[in-house]
């Protein structure tokens, strides 16, 4: 990356939005946050902060990065009605942010941006081939191959949450039995009958049903990871969200399933590990998007 360059980042989420100025070395110079409400006031607030911060740091900024949940058209710079952002329908966010900042502006889905962030500052450091799985409310993924983020034709590459693991089962990403249905917070609540957070509290007390639920989660997670291992041959798979918080109960079944399903040489070469950035990932991700594309200019 470009050492110590300053960028403006926009993190757009269903719960909160943040606009910040930071460097590709992880330093945050300024940051504003608001709770996400309806489209118009939220978007207006974002653009106001972008204009204010870009003027304040005008001489040092090299670009704007936007991290947002999909679906998106990253080539056109448009947000396409994400389920966690009602009212954000065909929003030309790159054009709007570019007008407010007068800076090169780039858009990327939050899972891909998170992968870049983990590669710069987290568990993906010094690794050219890895996958990052959000494993939160949904199951998004970002894939880095030979040091490059895999986006595909229009930004939809790596949507492994849509992959069907079983013929039937919990619904995630609009598909029953999908990877997201089995291995996300939303899916867990469907088939387990309680949230992953509540299950973790019970598991700490040795509750047998909670422990079985996490073991089943691990079994399905291993099946999904095996597909990634066989197709991508990554050095690492980084998993956020539920996994770091419940790793001790998920990992044994996940590793057994992965060992059974994946090609041995590829499995041996891959390390599955928790992501490192946690709640900070949104900030790092937005800055990482700008830094990544700035380097490619």
N, C-alpha and C positions, 0 to 999 in steps of 0.2 A: 504494500500500500504506500501511498504518498505520505512520507513521515511528517506528522504534526500539522497537516492541512486542516483548515476549519470548514465545517459544513453545517447546513441547516437541515434538521430532521423533523419530519412530521409523522407521528404515530397515531393512526386512526383506528380506534377500537370501539366495540359495542358498549363498553362500560365507561371508558375514559379516552380522552385525546390529549396528546402532548405535542408541543412545538419547542424545539430546543436548538441550541448551537453547541457543537462539540467538535472534537478532533478524532481522526482515525486511530489515535493512540488511546482513546477511552476517556479523555478529559471532557467534562461537561462545563461549559462556560455560562450558559443561561438556560433556563427551562421554565415553561409555563404549562399548566395542566388544567383541564376542566372536565367535569362529568359530561358524558355524551348525552345529549337530549335529542330533540327532533332535528331534521336535516338543516333547515335554514339557519337557525341560531348557531348550531355547531360549526357549520361550514364558514359562516361569517366570522366567528371567533377565530377559527384556524387561520383564515386569510388575513385577518387583522394582525395577529401575532407574527405571521410570516412577513408582512410588510414592515412591521415595527422592528423586528430583529434583523431583517436583511439590511435595513437602513443603518441600524446601530453597528453592525459588523461588516458593512458593505465592502470595505477594502480588503478583508481577509477571507471572505467566503468564496468557495470554489464550486458550489452547487447545492441543490436541494434533493433530499431523498425522502420518499413517501413509502411507508409501510402500512398496508391495509389488508384486512381479510378479504378473500375473494368471494365471488368471481370478479375478475378484472380483465380488461384488455390492456396489457402492459405496452403493447406496441402503439396503441392509439392514446394511451394515458387516461383511460376511462374506468371508473368504478361502476360495476354492473350489478346493482341490486343485491349486495351481500345480505344473507339472512339475519345477521346481527346488526345491520344498519338499515332499518326501515326508512324508505324515502330517498335513499341514495341511489337513484335510478339513472343510469347513463350520465354520471357526473364527470365532466372533463377536468378532473382534478389537476392534471399536469399543466394544462393550459391556464387554469385559474391561479395555481401557485407560481407559475412562471411569470404571469402578469404582475402578481403581487411582489415578487422578489427580484425580477429582472435577472434571474440566474438560470442556468441549465437545470432542468428538473426531471426526476426519474421516479417511476412508480414500480413497486414490486409487491407481490403478495406476502403476507406476514410470515409464512412458513419459509419461503425462500430467503427473505430478509433475515429471519432468525438464523438460518443456516450460515449466511455470511457473517453475522455477528458472532456466532459460536466459533467460526473459523478465525476471526480477528482477535477475539478476546476470551473465548471460552474453551470448551472441551475439544473443539476442532482445530486448535492451534497446531501449526506445523504439519498439517494433514491435507493432502491434495484430493483424496477420494473418501467422502463420507456422506452419510445421510442424517438429517435432523428431523425428528418426529415431534410434533407439538404435544400430542397425547393429553390434551386438555379437555375443554368442552367438546371439541371435535378432534379429528385426527388429520392434521395437515402435515405436509412434509416438504423439505427442501433438500435438493440433491446437488452435491458438488462433485464434479468429475474433472480430474486433471486440473484442479484449481479454478474451474469455471462453474458458475451456477447453471443448472440445466433448466431452461425455461420452455423449450419447445417452440412451436410456431407462433403461438400468441399468448404464452405465459401459463399454459395449463399442464405442463409436464410435471410429473411427480405427485399427482393427486391419488396417492395410494389409499386414502380413506374410502375411495369409491370402489375399490377392489372387493369382489365378493369372496368371502371365505367359506361360507356355508350356503346351502340351498335356501335355507330359511333362517330367521333369527331376528334380533333387534334391528331397528331401522336407524341407519346413519347415512348421511349424504344422500338421502332419498332412496336408499336401496336396502332391502332386508338382507340380513346376514353379511353385511359389509364389514370391512376392517374397522371403519369408524363406529359401526353399530356395536361391535364386540369390544373395541379397545379405545374408548373415549369416556369422558365423564358423563356425557349425555346418554351414551349407550349403556354404560354400567348401571345407571339408575333404572333403565328399562328392564334389563334382564335380572339384575340382582335385587331390585326392590328397595334399594337405599342408595344414597350417594357414596362415592368413593371416600369422601372425607369422613362420613359417619362409619363406614366399614373399617377405616383405618383405626378409629377410636376403639371399635369393638375388637379388632385384631390384636391391638395392644393388650387387651384383657384376655386374650386366648380364645375368643369366641370362634367356635368351630365353623359356623356358617360363613362368617366373614373371611376366615382363612381359606375356605373352599372357594369362595367367590374370587379372591385374588389369585388363587391357583388356576382357576378357569380362565381368568383374564390373561394370566401368563401363558397358558396353553395356546390361546388364540393369538396372542402377541407374537409368540415364537413362530407360528405358522405364517403370519404376515411378514415377519422379518426374514424368513427363509426365502421368500420371493425376492426381496431386495438383495440378499446375499447372492443368490444364484444369478440374478440379472446384472447387477452392478459390480459385484466383487469389491465392495468397499473395504477400506481399512478400519473404519469405525462407523458405528451407528449410535447417534446421540439421541436420547429420549428425554423430553421435558415433562411438565405437567404432573400427572399422577405417578409416573414411574419413580422419580427421585423421592417422593414422599412415601411410597409403599414398596420400594425396591426389595426389601428383605422378604416380603411375602410373595411378590410377583416373580422374582428372578429364578428361583429353582425350577418352576414349571416352564418358564419361558426358555431357559437354556436347554432343558430336556427336549422340548418341542423343536427348537431350532436345530439341535444336534440331529434329531431324527429326520427333519425335513430338508435340510440344506445340503448341498454338495460339500463333502468333507474338506477339500483343499481351500475352497472359498470361505467356508465356515472357520477354519483354523486361522485364516489370515485376518479375520474381522473381530474387533473388540466391541461389545455392546456396553455402553456406559451412560450414566445420567448426564444431561446437559448441565452447564455450570452457571448460566447467567440469571436464571430464575426470574423474578419480577422485574429485573432491570433490562430484560432482553428487548423490550419495545423501543427504548431509547437507543440502545446500541444498534438495533436493526435499522432504524430510520437513517442514522448516520452512515451505517455500512453500505446502504443502497447508493447514497451519493458518492461515497469514496470508491466503491467498486466501479461505477460507470465513469467517474472522473479519471480513474487510472486507465480506462480503455480508450479514452479519447485520442 
